[in-house]
Amino acid sequence: MRKKTLKKIDAKVDSLLVEWVKSLLSDEEQEQVTLKNYKTLLPKEEYILARGTNYLSFYTCRWARQNIKKLIRKGVDLDSITIGDLEWMLKKTSTNRQLNSF
């Protein structure tokens, strides 16, 4: 992908993950979340081990970036991607089905 598109994707990742973190918090705590400090609230583990295989952890920057790229390759407009689209990709993956079988 072009560098210009990758910068737009990175900005979209930041905005989507801030939106997701805010959806988990109360109103008072939501006001404290900014683009500068939201990464401290994301999962620390980047990978999870399941059935002897490492999988990329959900709701990390890398996971969001990867799924946004997949959606763009399928023809979805970058500006129209929401956190719901990323959650749809999560439900669609076989990784999620394997992890739920524990």
C-alpha positions as CSV (number, residue, x, y, z in Angstrom):
1,M,0.0,0.0,0.0
2,R,1.1,3.6,-0.5
3,K,2.6,5.5,2.3
4,K,-0.2,8.1,2.1
5,T,-2.8,5.4,2.6
6,L,-0.9,3.8,5.4
7,K,-0.9,7.1,7.3
8,K,-4.6,7.4,6.9
9,I,-5.1,3.8,8.1
10,D,-2.9,4.6,11.2
11,A,-5.1,7.7,12.0
12,K,-8.2,5.6,11.6
13,V,-6.8,2.9,13.9
14,D,-6.2,5.5,16.6
15,S,-9.7,7.0,16.3
16,L,-11.5,3.6,16.3
17,L,-9.6,2.3,19.3
18,V,-10.2,5.5,21.2
19,E,-13.9,5.1,20.4
20,W,-13.8,1.5,21.6
21,V,-12.0,2.3,24.8
22,K,-14.5,5.1,25.6
23,S,-17.4,2.7,25.0
24,L,-16.1,0.5,27.9
25,L,-15.7,3.3,30.4
26,S,-18.1,5.5,32.5
27,D,-18.8,9.1,31.5
28,E,-16.2,10.6,33.9
29,E,-13.5,8.2,32.7
30,Q,-14.3,8.8,29.1
31,E,-13.3,12.4,29.4
32,Q,-9.8,11.4,30.5
33,V,-9.1,9.2,27.4
34,T,-7.2,11.0,24.6
35,L,-5.2,10.0,21.5
36,K,-2.1,10.4,23.6
37,N,-3.0,8.0,26.5
38,Y,-5.4,5.5,25.1
39,K,-2.7,2.9,24.4
40,T,-2.1,2.4,28.1
41,L,-5.7,1.1,28.3
42,L,-5.3,-1.4,25.5
43,P,-4.3,-5.1,26.1
44,K,-0.6,-5.4,27.0
45,E,-0.3,-8.9,25.4
46,E,0.1,-8.7,21.7
47,Y,-0.3,-12.4,21.2
48,I,-2.4,-15.2,22.7
49,L,-1.5,-18.8,22.8
50,A,-4.3,-21.2,21.9
51,R,-3.8,-24.9,21.0
52,G,-0.1,-24.5,20.7
53,T,-0.3,-21.6,18.2
54,N,0.2,-17.9,18.7
55,Y,-2.6,-15.7,17.5
56,L,-2.7,-11.9,17.3
57,S,-4.5,-10.5,20.3
58,F,-7.8,-8.7,19.7
59,Y,-8.2,-4.9,20.1
60,T,-4.6,-4.1,19.7
61,C,-3.2,-1.5,17.2
62,R,-1.7,-4.2,15.0
63,W,-5.0,-6.2,15.0
64,A,-7.0,-3.2,14.0
65,R,-4.6,-2.2,11.3
66,Q,-4.5,-5.7,9.8
67,N,-8.3,-5.9,9.7
68,I,-8.7,-2.4,8.2
69,K,-6.3,-3.4,5.5
70,K,-8.4,-6.5,4.8
71,L,-11.6,-4.5,4.6
72,I,-9.9,-2.0,2.2
73,R,-8.8,-4.9,-0.1
74,K,-12.4,-6.1,-0.2
75,G,-13.4,-2.6,-1.4
76,V,-14.7,-1.0,1.7
77,D,-14.1,2.8,1.9
78,L,-11.7,3.8,4.7
79,D,-13.9,6.6,5.9
80,S,-16.9,4.3,6.3
81,I,-15.1,1.7,8.5
82,T,-16.4,1.5,12.0
83,I,-15.5,-0.5,15.1
84,G,-18.5,-2.7,14.2
85,D,-16.9,-3.7,11.0
86,L,-13.8,-4.8,12.9
87,E,-15.9,-6.8,15.3
88,W,-17.6,-8.4,12.3
89,M,-14.2,-9.4,11.1
90,L,-13.4,-10.8,14.5
91,K,-16.6,-13.0,14.5
92,K,-15.8,-14.1,10.9
93,T,-12.3,-15.4,11.7
94,S,-11.7,-19.0,12.5
95,T,-9.3,-17.9,15.3
96,N,-12.3,-16.7,17.3
97,R,-14.2,-19.9,16.8
98,Q,-11.2,-21.9,17.9
99,L,-10.7,-19.8,21.0
100,N,-14.4,-20.1,22.0
101,S,-14.2,-23.9,21.9
102,F,-12.1,-24.0,25.1
